[in-house]
Amino acid sequence: MKKIVLLVAALLAVAAVQAQSYIVVNSEKIFKSIGSYNDAIQTINDLTRQYQQNIDAAYANVEKLYADYEDQRDYISQSRQAQYENEIAEREKEIADYQKAVFGPEGELMKKRTELIKPIQDRVFGIINKYAEDNKVGLVLDVATNPSVLYYSPDMDRTQAIIELVKQ
């Protein structure tokens, strides 16, 4: 009796899985096919390099100030040593604050990323949702961001169809 119940349960589970309609897309490939997305990424990369150069230059100035301090430490008064130390600490704090203002979760770079990329993402995800609704798809898997997908049939991949819709 147990075997029959288990067999029926297994058959029902297989039938339920087969009745589910799903597709696979590669969002990374879709986004890379969009010129404005690539332009936005390039702009963000350029800004990142520029901000990092500013930070590197500021740290180079602090290192020079520290080297000057080390060279003069034995020859200057303790009050002047304290001034040097305070100035170095203050500049390091300013750089850290700048880094946070630029690279932090609420920083300038994140704001720019949201401004440039979010509208493109919203459009692509909207197209994917409409495609799924129009084709009565119950599940869309993104293989670009899902490391647990071990295998999928190429027949289930609708990346190219989505790219074509995005380009319309």
N, C-alpha and C positions, 0 to 999 in steps of 0.2 A: 504494500500500500504506500509506504514511504517513497519507494522508487517511482511510482506512478505520479505522486504529487510533485516530487522534485522534477521529473521529466516534463510535466505540464507547466510547472513554474518556469523552467528553463526555456521551453518553447514560447511561452508568453513573453518572456523577457527578450528573446531574440526577435520575435514579431514586433514588439514595441520599439526596439532599436531600429529595425528596418523600416518601420512606418515613419520614423522621424526623418525629416528632410534637413540636410545640412549642406553647407558649402564651405570651402576653404578660400581665404584670400591672403595675400601677402601685402600688408599695408605699406611696408617699406618700399616695395617695388612700385606700388601705386603712387606714393608721395614723390618718389624720385622721377616719376614720369611727368610731373607737373613743373613747368618752368618757373612759375612764381614761388613754388616751394623751394626749389633749388636756389633761386635768387635770395629768398629770405634766409636760408641757411648760410649762404655766402656772406650776407650782411651781418648776421650774428657772429660768424667766425671772424670777420674783419673787426667788429667791435670788441670781441674777446681779446684778439691780439693787441689792439690799441690799448685797452684797459690794462692788460698784463704788462705791456711796455711801460706804461705810466707807473705801475707798481714796482717793476724792476728798477726803473730809474730812481724812484724815491728810496728804495732800499739801498741802491748804490750810493746815494747821497748820505744816508745814515751810516753806511759802512765807512765812508770817507771821514765823516765826522768822528766816528769811533776811533779810526786809525789816528786821526789828529790828536784826539784825546789821549790815546795810549802813548803817542810820541811825547806829549807834553806833561803827562801825569806827574812825573817825578820833579818837574820844574815849576809847577803852578801851585797856588794856595789851595787849601781844602775847600774854601768857598767857591773858587773857580772850578774845582773838580766836581763839586755838587751841581754847579750850573750846567756843566757839560753833561753829566749823568741825567739830570732832569730834562735837558733839551733832547738827548738821545731817546729817552723813554717817551717823551711827548711826541716826537716824530714817529716812533714806532707805533704808538697808539693811533695817531692820525692815519697812518698807512693801513692799520688793521680796520679802522672805521671805514676808510675808503673802500677796502676790499669787501667789507660786509655790505656797504651801500651799492656796490656794483655787482658782486657775485652772489650775494645772499639770496635767500628764498623770496624776499620782497625787493630785491635789488633791481637796478636799472636794466641789467641784461635779461632778467626774467620778465620784466615788464615789456621789453622790446620783443622777446620771444613770443609772449602772449599776443602782442599787437600784430605781429607779422604772421605767425603760424596758426593761431587758433582759428581764424576765419577759414583757412584752407582745410584744416582738420574737420571743422564743423561741416563744411561742404562735402568732403569725401565721406564722412560717416553718415551724413544724410543720404547720399547716393547709395551707399551700401544698405542702409535701412530700407530705402524705397525698393531697391532691387530684391531684397529678401522678402518684403511684403508682396511685391508684384509676382514673385515666383513661388510664393507660399513656402518659404524656407523657415524652418524652426530654429536653426542654430547657424551662426557664422563664426568660424574659427579663424583667428589671425595667426598664421604660422610664423610671421616675423617676430612676434612678441611672446610666443607660447613655446617654451623649451620642452614642455612635456608631450608635445605631439611627436610621436615616434614614426608614424607612417600615415599617409593619406593617399588616396587614389588621385592621380592627376586628372581623372574625370570630374572630380569634385572641386577642382581649383577654378575659381571664377575671377582671378586677378585681372586677366586681360579684358574680360567683359566690363569690369568696373573701370579699368583705365579708359576704355572706349567711351563709357558714359561720362566720365570726368572730362574728357576732351571735347565733349559736345557743347 
